[in-house]
Every structure is written in C-alpha cells, then in structure tokens.
Amino acid sequence: MDDLAGFLRTRRSRVDPAVAGIPTGSRRRVAGLRREEVAHLSGVSVDYYVRLEQGRATQPSEQVLDALARVLGLDDTERGHLYRLARQHRRRAKAPAGRVRPELRRVLDLVTDAPALIMDHRLGVLAGNRLAALLYGRPLSGLNTARHIFLEEAERGLYADWEKCTLDVVGHLRLSAGKYPDDPRLASLIGELAMGSERFRRLWARADVRARTHGRKAYRHPLVGLLELHQENFALPDDSGTELLVLSAPPASPTEDGLRLLARLDADSDTSPPASHVTRIGETT
C-alpha cells in the first residue's frame, strides 16, 4: 500500500532547489531535486540513493534517514513515516483488532454535551455517544468516515470544510498504511476509495501524511445549521490503534446553543437513539 521508494520520490519532487542551495536555470526540467542532488546533499552515493528509490536497498541506517529527512525538509509526522517505511521489512506490525472495552463505552456515555467517537485506524466508527449519532444524522453502526466523505455524495454537504477534510482523511490513511502494510481490510478500503473517487486518487498519489491531533471541525447540520466544533484526538493507551475523538463547542457560543437544540429536537421527537452506539469491528471497514 505504501513504500519507501514512492515516498522518497514524491518528497524529492517538492523540494525547491533554490532553498536547498542549488542554482537553477532555464534548462532544468525536473520538478524538485534530482536524485544525484539528494544523494550529494545527504552524503550518500548516487548509486545507493538510486537503489533506495527503486526499492532495491534495504536497512538504511539512522544516519542516512536523518540526512534524507533534513534534505527533503520533512516535518515530524513525515519523518516518523519515513522511519516506519524503512523498517517495514524488519518488523511488520499486525493490524489491531479494534475492540472497544466496556469501560470505554461508559466513558462515552459520560460525555453528554459534546459528540464523542471511538475510531479505528481505518477511520471506522467503533462506538459513539448520542450526540455523535445526532450530528451524523444516522446510526453509527457501519459508519466509516473516509467512505462517508468521499463516496456518499448526499452526505458531502455535512462537512463545511469538505476539501480540508479530504486532505486530512488521505493523510491519515497514508500513515495507517505505513503502520499496517499487511492489513487487507485497509487495503480493500483504499482500493474502494480509489475506484470511487477521482479526488481520492489524486490526493493519494501525492503521498502526503497527516497526523490528526486537534483542530477546527465545522459541520452544516440540516436541522440546526453551522456547528463550529473543536476536535481533540486522544490515542488510547492500549496499543489498539484506536482513538477517542471529542468535538466540543466554545462556552456560550452559537455552536453550543446548536448542540443543545439538536439534543432537544431529538428528545421532542421521541426517537432518541441509545446512549452509546457500539459496532462490531467487522462492520466498520
């Protein structure tokens, strides 16, 4: 799904030669740096770097990876991804099962004023509280947010920042592919997205990686309008590959009022979903 050679090629093509201290001229036809320029700046032989980009060199040293990360201008997320790709042949991580412990379900039920979700590395929703189901306007069972964003055209209007969301989704799946290269269900999801979405194909070819930690998430809910939420991602400390996502509203804000109205409308309709919506792992790809 992802490989060191392809990642190096895409990163090399994005480096401005002038920033790297290499004179440019009108006859230059290569986007970014040439292979020999990366090799020279990194202190490795041209032959060795070419073999890296062709997937024929194995076990690059820490020093070589550090030098490549410096020359290619990688940020912390990209640097970590580079190291994982370089070590795949040594120890390939097994994809986690993604089961939700009962204690975590109780935690979700305690979050009553903000949508909260537990998601796996494939962006499948494993569990969510009542407000999360109301936010998406559908049962959470079987929901995969990558598929929801890219393939369910009728749902696209829910995401006020749809284009940014697509960047985040692809960046996250790229990281997951680097961590779990032997996960067949992740590979199947990526293939489905590539077949169904031209935008996904274009973004995937860029090989960008993004770590989801926190930030603004805006939704246009059909019942209560714009909800400008703040998302916090908490990696669960059990090596399960799952995260807890909490979408909070600033106090005394229109979004806080919107969430309260959404909860009240649902209560008035007498169709409230159960407090937590836990799905089986087999239903989330």
Secondary structure, DSSP 8 states (H G I E B T S, - for coil): ---HHHHHHHHHTTS-TTTTT----TT--SSS--HHHHHHHHTS-HHHHHHHHTT------HHHHHHHHHHTT--HHHHHHHHHHHTTTT-----------HHHHHHHHH--SS-EEEE-TTSBEEEEBHHHHHHHTS--TT-BHHHHHHT-GGGGGGBTTHHHHHHHHHHHHHHHHHH-TT-HHHHHHHHHHHHH-HHHHHHHHHT------EEEEEEEETTTEEEEEEEEEEE-TTSSS-EEEEEE--TTSHHHHHHHHHHHHHHHHT----SB----GGG--
